[in-house]
Amino acid sequence: MSFISLFLTAFGLSMDAFAVSVANGMCTKQYKIKYAIKFGLYFGFFQAFMPILGWAAGISFSSYIESIDHWIAFILLGFIGGKMIAEGLKGKDDSCEVENSDIDSKSLLILAVATSIDALAVGVSFAFLRISIISCAIIIGLVTFCISTAGVYLGKKFGNLFENKAEILGGIILIAIGAKILIQHLELIKI
Protein backbone atom coordinates (compact mmCIF):
# COMPACT_ATOMS: atom_id res chain seq x y z
CA MET A 1 0.00 0.00 0.00
CA SER A 2 1.41 3.37 -0.97
CA PHE A 3 1.88 6.11 1.61
CA ILE A 4 -0.82 8.20 -0.09
CA SER A 5 -3.33 5.32 0.09
CA LEU A 6 -2.43 4.73 3.72
CA PHE A 7 -2.75 8.43 4.55
CA LEU A 8 -6.14 8.59 2.80
CA THR A 9 -7.27 5.48 4.68
CA ALA A 10 -6.18 7.07 7.96
CA PHE A 11 -7.94 10.28 6.99
CA GLY A 12 -11.14 8.41 6.10
CA LEU A 13 -11.07 6.40 9.33
CA SER A 14 -10.57 9.54 11.41
CA MET A 15 -13.69 11.28 10.10
CA ASP A 16 -15.99 9.67 12.71
CA ALA A 17 -13.65 10.84 15.45
CA PHE A 18 -13.45 14.27 13.81
CA ALA A 19 -17.26 14.56 13.74
CA VAL A 20 -17.52 13.61 17.43
CA SER A 21 -14.71 16.06 18.28
CA VAL A 22 -16.43 18.88 16.39
CA ALA A 23 -19.73 18.14 18.14
CA ASN A 24 -18.07 18.18 21.55
CA GLY A 25 -16.10 21.31 20.68
CA MET A 26 -19.42 23.03 19.93
CA CYS A 27 -20.62 22.18 23.44
CA THR A 28 -17.65 23.54 25.37
CA LYS A 29 -17.99 26.91 26.99
CA GLN A 30 -14.44 27.93 26.14
CA TYR A 31 -11.68 26.25 24.15
CA LYS A 32 -9.09 24.42 26.26
CA ILE A 33 -6.01 22.92 24.62
CA LYS A 34 -5.79 20.13 27.23
CA TYR A 35 -9.39 19.15 26.46
CA ALA A 36 -8.62 18.99 22.72
CA ILE A 37 -5.43 16.97 23.32
CA LYS A 38 -7.35 14.55 25.56
CA PHE A 39 -9.75 13.91 22.66
CA GLY A 40 -6.84 13.44 20.29
CA LEU A 41 -5.10 10.97 22.58
CA TYR A 42 -8.17 8.83 23.18
CA PHE A 43 -9.28 8.75 19.56
CA GLY A 44 -5.73 8.40 18.19
CA PHE A 45 -4.91 5.51 20.51
CA PHE A 46 -8.00 3.47 19.66
CA GLN A 47 -7.78 4.22 15.93
CA ALA A 48 -4.21 2.85 16.08
CA PHE A 49 -4.95 -0.11 18.36
CA MET A 50 -8.06 -1.48 16.63
CA PRO A 51 -6.39 -2.17 13.26
CA ILE A 52 -3.76 -4.19 15.13
CA LEU A 53 -6.51 -6.31 16.70
CA GLY A 54 -8.23 -6.72 13.34
CA TRP A 55 -4.95 -7.59 11.65
CA ALA A 56 -4.15 -10.22 14.30
CA ALA A 57 -7.57 -11.82 13.81
CA GLY A 58 -7.35 -11.59 10.03
CA ILE A 59 -3.83 -12.97 9.73
CA SER A 60 -4.83 -16.10 11.62
CA PHE A 61 -7.32 -17.11 8.92
CA SER A 62 -6.11 -15.19 5.86
CA SER A 63 -4.47 -18.25 4.28
CA TYR A 64 -7.89 -19.94 4.09
CA ILE A 65 -9.48 -17.14 2.08
CA GLU A 66 -6.54 -15.77 0.12
CA SER A 67 -8.33 -16.18 -3.22
CA ILE A 68 -11.13 -13.80 -2.19
CA ASP A 69 -9.27 -11.43 0.15
CA HIS A 70 -9.57 -8.50 -2.27
CA TRP A 71 -13.35 -8.94 -2.34
CA ILE A 72 -13.49 -9.02 1.46
CA ALA A 73 -11.41 -5.82 1.67
CA PHE A 74 -13.66 -4.18 -0.93
CA ILE A 75 -16.86 -5.24 0.85
CA LEU A 76 -15.62 -4.21 4.31
CA LEU A 77 -14.36 -0.81 3.17
CA GLY A 78 -17.46 -0.29 1.02
CA PHE A 79 -19.77 -1.16 3.92
CA ILE A 80 -17.95 1.08 6.37
CA GLY A 81 -17.81 3.92 3.84
CA GLY A 82 -21.48 3.52 2.96
CA LYS A 83 -22.43 3.57 6.64
CA MET A 84 -20.44 6.76 7.16
CA ILE A 85 -22.09 8.42 4.15
CA ALA A 86 -25.55 7.41 5.36
CA GLU A 87 -24.86 8.78 8.85
CA GLY A 88 -23.52 12.00 7.36
CA LEU A 89 -26.57 12.43 5.14
CA LYS A 90 -28.95 11.64 8.00
CA GLY A 91 -27.63 14.58 9.98
CA LYS A 92 -27.53 15.01 13.69
CA ASP A 93 -29.29 17.03 16.32
CA ASP A 94 -27.44 20.34 16.65
CA SER A 95 -28.18 20.74 20.36
CA CYS A 96 -25.66 19.75 23.01
CA GLU A 97 -26.69 16.97 25.34
CA VAL A 98 -24.46 18.23 28.13
CA GLU A 99 -24.21 21.97 27.58
CA ASN A 100 -20.94 23.64 28.54
CA SER A 101 -19.46 20.58 30.18
CA ASP A 102 -16.25 18.70 29.51
CA ILE A 103 -16.96 15.08 28.68
CA ASP A 104 -15.85 12.61 31.36
CA SER A 105 -13.15 10.00 30.68
CA LYS A 106 -15.56 7.05 30.74
CA SER A 107 -17.81 8.62 28.09
CA LEU A 108 -14.79 9.59 26.02
CA LEU A 109 -13.49 6.01 26.22
CA ILE A 110 -16.84 4.69 24.94
CA LEU A 111 -16.85 7.22 22.10
CA ALA A 112 -13.25 6.37 21.16
CA VAL A 113 -14.01 2.63 21.00
CA ALA A 114 -17.27 3.16 19.12
CA THR A 115 -15.67 5.37 16.47
CA SER A 116 -12.77 2.95 15.97
CA ILE A 117 -14.77 -0.21 15.22
CA ASP A 118 -14.37 0.52 11.50
CA ALA A 119 -10.58 0.56 12.04
CA LEU A 120 -10.87 -3.01 13.33
CA ALA A 121 -12.40 -4.08 10.03
CA VAL A 122 -9.71 -2.21 8.10
CA GLY A 123 -7.10 -4.11 10.13
CA VAL A 124 -8.68 -7.36 8.94
CA SER A 125 -8.40 -6.06 5.36
CA PHE A 126 -4.73 -5.21 5.94
CA ALA A 127 -4.10 -8.80 7.05
CA PHE A 128 -5.61 -10.14 3.83
CA LEU A 129 -3.47 -7.76 1.80
CA ARG A 130 -0.34 -8.75 3.75
CA ILE A 131 0.36 -5.19 4.84
CA SER A 132 2.77 -4.52 7.71
CA ILE A 133 0.49 -3.33 10.50
CA ILE A 134 2.73 -1.43 12.94
CA SER A 135 3.68 1.44 10.64
CA CYS A 136 0.08 1.62 9.39
CA ALA A 137 -1.29 1.75 12.93
CA ILE A 138 1.13 4.52 13.90
CA ILE A 139 0.15 6.63 10.89
CA ILE A 140 -3.57 6.02 11.49
CA GLY A 141 -3.14 6.97 15.17
CA LEU A 142 -1.15 10.14 14.43
CA VAL A 143 -3.55 11.32 11.73
CA THR A 144 -6.52 10.69 14.01
CA PHE A 145 -4.81 12.46 16.92
CA CYS A 146 -4.20 15.56 14.81
CA ILE A 147 -7.64 15.60 13.23
CA SER A 148 -9.50 14.96 16.50
CA THR A 149 -7.52 17.62 18.35
CA ALA A 150 -8.23 20.10 15.57
CA GLY A 151 -11.88 19.00 15.53
CA VAL A 152 -12.48 20.22 19.08
CA TYR A 153 -11.03 23.61 18.16
CA LEU A 154 -12.95 23.83 14.88
CA GLY A 155 -16.15 22.79 16.63
CA LYS A 156 -15.76 25.66 19.05
CA LYS A 157 -14.87 28.12 16.28
CA PHE A 158 -17.17 27.13 13.42
CA GLY A 159 -20.00 25.13 14.98
CA ASN A 160 -21.72 22.48 12.90
CA LEU A 161 -20.32 23.52 9.52
CA PHE A 162 -18.08 20.41 9.17
CA GLU A 163 -19.70 17.62 11.16
CA ASN A 164 -21.87 15.82 8.57
CA LYS A 165 -19.66 16.71 5.62
CA ALA A 166 -16.65 15.11 7.32
CA GLU A 167 -18.40 11.75 7.66
CA ILE A 168 -19.55 11.86 4.03
CA LEU A 169 -16.01 12.66 2.82
CA GLY A 170 -14.53 9.90 4.97
CA GLY A 171 -17.04 7.39 3.59
CA ILE A 172 -16.27 8.34 0.00
CA ILE A 173 -12.53 7.95 0.61
CA LEU A 174 -12.93 4.47 2.15
CA ILE A 175 -15.16 3.29 -0.72
CA ALA A 176 -12.67 4.62 -3.28
CA ILE A 177 -9.77 2.82 -1.59
CA GLY A 178 -11.77 -0.43 -1.47
CA ALA A 179 -12.55 -0.07 -5.19
CA LYS A 180 -8.87 0.61 -5.92
CA ILE A 181 -7.82 -2.57 -4.09
CA LEU A 182 -10.37 -4.62 -6.03
CA ILE A 183 -9.47 -3.11 -9.42
CA GLN A 184 -5.75 -3.60 -8.84
CA HIS A 185 -6.27 -7.25 -7.94
CA LEU A 186 -8.58 -7.92 -10.87
CA GLU A 187 -6.07 -6.29 -13.26
CA LEU A 188 -3.33 -8.59 -11.92
CA ILE A 189 -5.52 -11.60 -12.71
CA LYS A 190 -5.89 -10.47 -16.34
CA ILE A 191 -2.11 -10.26 -16.86
VOBA-1610 file (N, C-alpha, C; in pm, whole numbers, padded with zeros to 5 digits, always signed):
BEGIN
Met+00086-00118+00000Met+00000+00000+00000Met+00090+00123+00000Ser+00062+00215-00088Ser+00141+00337-00097Ser+00113+00427+00024Phe+00206+00518+00049Phe+00188+00611+00161Phe+00062+00695+00141Ile+00036+00737+00018Ile-00082+00820-00009Ile-00209+00742+00021Ser-00215+00615-00021Ser-00333+00532+00009Ser-00348+00513+00159Leu-00237+00490+00227Leu-00243+00473+00372Leu-00288+00601+00440Phe-00235+00714+00397Phe-00275+00843+00455Phe-00424+00868+00431Leu-00471+00840+00309Leu-00614+00859+00280Leu-00701+00764+00361Thr-00653+00642+00382Thr-00727+00548+00468Thr-00734+00603+00610Ala-00621+00649+00660Ala-00618+00707+00796Ala-00711+00827+00805Phe-00708+00911+00702Phe-00794+01028+00699Phe-00942+00986+00699Gly-00975+00889+00615Gly-01114+00841+00610Gly-01159+00781+00741Leu-01072+00701+00804Leu-01107+00640+00933Leu-01125+00745+01042Ser-01052+00854+01033Ser-01057+00954+01141Ser-01179+01045+01132Met-01258+01035+01026Met-01369+01128+01010Met-01480+01109+01114Asp-01503+00987+01161Asp-01599+00967+01271Asp-01551+01040+01396Ala-01422+01019+01427Ala-01365+01084+01545Ala-01367+01236+01529Phe-01341+01284+01408Phe-01345+01427+01381Phe-01486+01481+01406Ala-01588+01411+01356Ala-01726+01456+01374Ala-01763+01463+01522Val-01723+01362+01600Val-01752+01361+01743Val-01675+01475+01811Ser-01551+01498+01770Ser-01471+01606+01828Ser-01533+01742+01799Val-01578+01762+01676Val-01643+01888+01639Val-01768+01909+01724Ala-01849+01804+01736Ala-01973+01814+01814Ala-01944+01850+01959Asn-01842+01788+02017Asn-01807+01818+02155Asn-01743+01955+02168Gly-01667+01997+02068Gly-01610+02131+02068Gly-01719+02237+02069Met-01829+02209+01997Met-01942+02303+01993Met-02004+02319+02131Cys-01995+02216+02213Cys-02062+02218+02344Cys-01975+02273+02457Thr-01849+02301+02430Thr-01765+02354+02537Thr-01785+02504+02550Lys-01778+02549+02673Lys-01799+02691+02699Lys-01682+02773+02645Gln-01561+02726+02668Gln-01444+02793+02614Gln-01344+02686+02569Tyr-01265+02719+02470Tyr-01168+02625+02415Tyr-01053+02605+02514Lys-01021+02478+02539Lys-00909+02442+02626Lys-00821+02345+02549Ile-00693+02377+02536Ile-00601+02292+02462Ile-00590+02153+02526Lys-00592+02144+02659Lys-00579+02013+02723Lys-00703+01926+02694Tyr-00817+01988+02681Tyr-00939+01915+02646Tyr-00928+01861+02503Ala-00878+01942+02411Ala-00862+01899+02272Ala-00758+01788+02261Ile-00647+01800+02335Ile-00543+01697+02332Ile-00595+01566+02392Lys-00676+01575+02495Lys-00735+01455+02556Lys-00819+01380+02451Phe-00898+01452+02375Phe-00975+01391+02266Phe-00882+01324+02166Gly-00778+01398+02125Gly-00684+01344+02029Gly-00616+01217+02077Leu-00577+01215+02204Leu-00510+01097+02258Leu-00603+00976+02263Tyr-00723+00995+02311Tyr-00817+00883+02318Tyr-00849+00829+02178Phe-00890+00918+02089Phe-00928+00875+01956Phe-00808+00821+01878Gly-00693+00886+01889Gly-00573+00840+01819Gly-00529+00703+01866Phe-00532+00681+01998Phe-00491+00551+02051Phe-00580+00439+01998Phe-00711+00456+02008Phe-00800+00347+01966Phe-00803+00329+01815Gln-00786+00436+01739Gln-00778+00422+01593Gln-00650+00350+01554Ala-00546+00358+01635Ala-00421+00285+01608Ala-00428+00141+01660Phe-00491+00121+01773Phe-00495-00011+01836Phe-00591-00108+01766Met-00706-00059+01723Met-00806-00148+01663Met-00760-00215+01534Pro-00687-00145+01444Pro-00639-00217+01326Pro-00543-00330+01361Ile-00466-00313+01469Ile-00376-00419+01513Ile-00457-00542+01555Leu-00565-00519+01631Leu-00651-00631+01670Leu-00713-00698+01548Gly-00764-00617+01455Gly-00823-00672+01334Gly-00722-00748+01251Trp-00601-00694+01241Trp-00495-00759+01165Trp-00460-00894+01228Ala-00448-00897+01361Ala-00415-01022+01430Ala-00522-01128+01405Ala-00648-01086+01409Ala-00757-01182+01381Ala-00754-01224+01235Gly-00734-01129+01146Gly-00735-01159+01003Gly-00620-01245+00959Ile-00502-01222+01014Ile-00383-01297+00973Ile-00395-01444+01011Ser-00470-01471+01118Ser-00483-01610+01162Ser-00567-01694+01067Phe-00654-01632+00987Phe-00732-01711+00892Phe-00721-01661+00747Ser-00624-01574+00721Ser-00611-01519+00586Ser-00569-01623+00483Ser-00491-01723+00524Ser-00447-01825+00428Ser-00564-01907+00375Tyr-00672-01915+00451Tyr-00789-01994+00409Tyr-00873-01922+00304Ile-00862-01790+00301Ile-00948-01714+00208Ile-00869-01622+00116Glu-00742-01660+00092Glu-00654-01577+00012Glu-00709-01547-00127Ser-00783-01639-00185Ser-00833-01618-00322Ser-00944-01513-00330Ile-01006-01480-00217Ile-01113-01380-00219Ile-01085-01261-00127Asp-00960-01249-00080Asp-00927-01143+00015Asp-00955-01004-00039His-00931-00981-00167His-00957-00850-00227His-01106-00815-00225Trp-01190-00916-00242Trp-01335-00894-00234Trp-01377-00860-00092Ile-01316-00930+00005Ile-01349-00902+00146Ile-01307-00760+00182Ala-01186-00718+00140Ala-01141-00582+00167Ala-01235-00481+00102Phe-01274-00507-00021Phe-01366-00418-00093Phe-01501-00408-00022Ile-01555-00522+00018Ile-01686-00524+00085Ile-01679-00455+00221Leu-01575-00484+00300Leu-01562-00421+00431Leu-01547-00269+00420Leu-01456-00226+00333Leu-01436-00081+00317Leu-01560-00015+00257Gly-01624-00083+00162Gly-01746-00029+00102Gly-01859-00017+00204Phe-01873-00119+00289Phe-01977-00116+00392Phe-01953-00004+00492Ile-01828+00004+00540Ile-01795+00108+00637Ile-01814+00246+00575Gly-01765+00264+00452Gly-01781+00392+00384Gly-01926+00427+00360Gly-02006+00328+00318Gly-02148+00352+00296Gly-02220+00391+00424Lys-02183+00325+00533Lys-02243+00357+00664Lys-02209+00500+00705Met-02084+00540+00682Met-02044+00676+00716Met-02119+00779+00631Ile-02135+00750+00503Ile-02209+00842+00415Ile-02353+00853+00461Ala-02416+00739+00491Ala-02555+00741+00536Ala-02571+00821+00665Glu-02479+00802+00759Glu-02486+00878+00885Glu-02466+01027+00860Gly-02376+01060+00769Gly-02352+01200+00736Gly-02471+01265+00669Leu-02539+01189+00582Leu-02657+01243+00514Leu-02777+01254+00607Lys-02783+01164+00704Lys-02895+01164+00800Lys-02894+01290+00886Gly-02774+01337+00914Gly-02763+01458+00998Gly-02778+01424+01145Lys-02747+01519+01224Lys-02753+01501+01369Lys-02821+01620+01433Asp-02869+01596+01554Asp-02929+01703+01632Asp-02820+01803+01669Asp-02844+01930+01642Asp-02744+02034+01665Asp-02732+02075+01811Ser-02824+02033+01895Ser-02818+02074+02036Ser-02716+01990+02112Cys-02663+02046+02217Cys-02566+01975+02301Cys-02641+01901+02410Glu-02604+01774+02428Glu-02669+01697+02534Glu-02625+01746+02672Val-02498+01774+02688Val-02446+01823+02813Val-02384+01959+02786Glu-02464+02062+02794Glu-02421+02197+02758Glu-02308+02245+02849Asn-02205+02299+02785Asn-02094+02364+02854Asn-02024+02276+02957Ser-02010+02149+02925Ser-01946+02058+03018Ser-01842+01975+02947Asp-01725+01959+03008Asp-01625+01870+02951Asp-01674+01727+02967Ile-01652+01648+02866Ile-01696+01508+02868Ile-01606+01430+02965Asp-01663+01338+03040Asp-01585+01261+03136Asp-01506+01152+03063Ser-01405+01099+03129Ser-01315+01000+03068Ser-01386+00873+03027Lys-01483+00828+03106Lys-01556+00705+03074Lys-01636+00724+02945Ser-01704+00835+02931Ser-01781+00862+02809Ser-01688+00877+02689Leu-01576+00942+02710Leu-01479+00959+02602Leu-01422+00824+02559Leu-01397+00736+02653Leu-01349+00601+02622Leu-01451+00527+02535Ile-01578+00534+02572Ile-01684+00469+02494Ile-01691+00527+02353Leu-01683+00658+02342Leu-01685+00722+02210Leu-01564+00680+02126Ala-01447+00674+02189Ala-01325+00637+02116Ala-01334+00493+02064Val-01386+00402+02145Val-01401+00263+02100Val-01507+00255+01990Ala-01618+00323+02010Ala-01727+00316+01912Ala-01685+00371+01776Thr-01607+00478+01775Thr-01567+00537+01647Thr-01450+00462+01583Ser-01390+00368+01654Ser-01277+00295+01597Ser-01312+00153+01555Ile-01437+00113+01564Ile-01477-00021+01522Ile-01447-00040+01373Asp-01467+00064+01293Asp-01437+00052+01150Asp-01288+00028+01127Ala-01202+00080+01215Ala-01058+00056+01204Ala-01025-00091+01229Leu-01104-00158+01311Leu-01087-00301+01333Leu-01107-00377+01203Ala-01212-00343+01131Ala-01240-00408+01003Ala-01132-00377+00900Val-01080-00256+00901Val-00971-00221+00810Val-00847-00303+00845Gly-00823-00326+00971Gly-00710-00411+01013Gly-00723-00551+00957Val-00844-00605+00955Val-00868-00736+00894Val-00832-00730+00746Ser-00873-00624+00678Ser-00840-00606+00536Ser-00688-00600+00516Phe-00618-00530+00605Phe-00473-00521+00594Phe-00409-00659+00606Ala-00464-00744+00691Ala-00410-00880+00705Ala-00425-00957+00574Phe-00538-00944+00509Phe-00561-01014+00383Phe-00468-00963+00274Leu-00433-00837+00281Leu-00347-00776+00180Leu-00199-00788+00215Arg-00170-00853+00328Arg-00034-00875+00375Arg+00043-00743+00393Ile-00023-00650+00458Ile+00036-00519+00484Ile+00094-00519+00625Ser+00214-00464+00640Ser+00277-00452+00771Ser+00193-00358+00858Ile+00150-00405+00973Ile+00049-00333+01050Ile+00105-00223+01140Ile+00224-00238+01194Ile+00273-00143+01294Ile+00286-00003+01236Ser+00353+00011+01123Ser+00368+00144+01064Ser+00232+00201+01024Cys+00143+00116+00975Cys+00008+00162+00939Cys-00067+00213+01062Ala-00059+00137+01170Ala-00129+00175+01293Ala-00076+00308+01348Ile+00054+00326+01341Ile+00113+00452+01390Ile+00063+00570+01307Ile+00062+00554+01175Ile+00015+00663+01089Ile-00133+00690+01113Ile-00213+00586+01123Ile-00357+00602+01149Ile-00377+00675+01282Gly-00302+00634+01385Gly-00314+00697+01517Gly-00273+00844+01516Leu-00162+00875+01449Leu-00115+01014+01443Leu-00211+01103+01365Val-00260+01053+01252Val-00355+01132+01173Val-00482+01158+01254Thr-00531+01054+01320Thr-00652+01069+01401Thr-00629+01164+01518Phe-00513+01154+01583Phe-00481+01246+01692Phe-00490+01391+01644Cys-00422+01419+01533Cys-00420+01556+01481Cys-00559+01604+01441Ile-00632+01520+01372Ile-00764+01560+01323Ile-00863+01575+01437Ser-00857+01487+01536Ser-00950+01496+01650Ser-00920+01619+01736Thr-00791+01645+01758Thr-00752+01762+01835Thr-00800+01889+01765Ala-00777+01894+01635Ala-00823+02010+01557Ala-00975+02018+01555Gly-01042+01903+01556Gly-01188+01900+01553Gly-01252+01971+01670Val-01194+01954+01789Val-01248+02022+01908Val-01238+02173+01888Tyr-01122+02217+01841Tyr-01103+02361+01816Tyr-01199+02412+01708Leu-01207+02340+01597Leu-01295+02383+01488Leu-01442+02381+01529Gly-01478+02283+01613Gly-01615+02279+01663Gly-01649+02402+01744Lys-01555+02445+01825Lys-01576+02566+01905Lys-01583+02689+01815Lys-01496+02694+01715Lys-01487+02812+01628Lys-01600+02820+01525Phe-01628+02708+01459Phe-01717+02713+01342Phe-01847+02635+01357Gly-01872+02581+01475Gly-02000+02513+01498Gly-02018+02389+01412Asn-02138+02372+01360Asn-02172+02248+01290Asn-02149+02254+01139Leu-02061+02339+01095Leu-02032+02352+00952Leu-01971+02225+00894Phe-01883+02155+00971Phe-01808+02041+00917Phe-01867+01905+00949Glu-01939+01892+01058Glu-01970+01762+01116Glu-02020+01658+01015Asn-02132+01681+00949Asn-02187+01582+00857Asn-02104+01568+00731Lys-02047+01676+00683Lys-01966+01671+00562Lys-01841+01586+00583Ala-01785+01588+00702Ala-01665+01511+00732Ala-01694+01361+00721Glu-01806+01317+00775Glu-01840+01175+00766Glu-01864+01133+00621Ile-01929+01217+00543Ile-01955+01186+00403Ile-01822+01175+00327Leu-01731+01270+00348Leu-01601+01266+00282Leu-01522+01141+00323Gly-01522+01109+00450Gly-01453+00990+00497Gly-01509+00864+00434Gly-01640+00855+00422Gly-01704+00739+00359Gly-01666+00725+00213Ile-01665+00835+00142Ile-01627+00834+00000Ile-01483+00787-00017Ile-01395+00835+00068Ile-01253+00795+00061Ile-01238+00646+00085Leu-01306+00591+00186Leu-01293+00447+00215Leu-01349+00363+00100Ile-01460+00403+00042Ile-01516+00329-00072Ile-01419+00334-00190Ala-01361+00449-00216Ala-01267+00462-00328Ala-01144+00374-00308Ile-01093+00366-00185Ile-00977+00282-00159Ile-01014+00134-00174Gly-01132+00095-00128Gly-01177-00043-00147Gly-01189-00078-00295Ala-01243+00015-00374Ala-01255-00007-00519Ala-01117-00017-00582Lys-01023+00065-00538Lys-00887+00061-00592Lys-00822-00074-00565Ile-00838-00126-00444Ile-00782-00257-00409Ile-00840-00365-00501Leu-00971-00362-00519Leu-01037-00462-00603Leu-00991-00451-00748Ile-00987-00331-00802Ile-00947-00311-00942Ile-00803-00355-00963Gln-00714-00319-00870Gln-00575-00360-00884Gln-00561-00511-00885His-00635-00580-00800His-00627-00725-00794His-00684-00788-00921Leu-00796-00736-00967Leu-00858-00792-01087Leu-00770-00767-01210Glu-00699-00656-01216Glu-00607-00629-01326Glu-00490-00725-01324Leu-00443-00762-01203Leu-00333-00859-01192Leu-00376-00995-01243Ile-00501-01030-01223Ile-00552-01160-01271Ile-00550-01165-01422Lys-00583-01053-01488Lys-00589-01047-01634Lys-00451-01066-01698Ile-00347-01022-01628Ile-00211-01026-01686Ile-00157-01165-01695
//
